[in-house]
């Protein structure tokens, strides 16, 4: 199982996009990555919950665990505080894999999703997670599921089990699961939060 977590400051980037906030500024139009679908006139233009390639390029890609009041920037990750060294408290976001869910057996073509998890070194006052499912189209990422939101109190870990989209057919589709996580630590300090993503090519077409 591959773990991909990113710095606390990155949650602000994903949060603005996921909430339909202003578009992210870039130096110029981002080129589609290798293997991206070709232009398809049947695909509707991006909506407020979708991500263009410019916005995808601005998404954080890798980082570390988060602790109370942890802050960082993608440009200078060395500024990240070391929560385990100063307080003994930290949390780690693990997306897990994106896969065909066994719980989707009741649907003709199954379902796709995942079970992202946040694990902390001590019980937290609260842990919150929010996940969105996207598929790759010619202009970027089209949202096909979510947000899936979960919160629990007085626990040291939280696993989302509701992240699931129904397959309309067996077309090969590249999915991206984007997860955000935050926690309120026992000392009352809010954690800066973490954000991560995971991708997979699966036989699961969706409409749209």
Beta strands, then each sheet from edge to edge (+ up, - down):
strand 1: 51-52
strand 2: 91-94
strand 3: 99-101
strand 4: 111-113
strand 5: 117-120
strand 6: 126-137
strand 7: 140-153
strand 8: 157-159
strand 9: 164-166
strand 10: 169-184
strand 11: 194-205
sheet 1: 1+ 7- 6+ 10- 11+
sheet 2: 2+ 5- 8+
sheet 3: 3+ 4- 9+
end
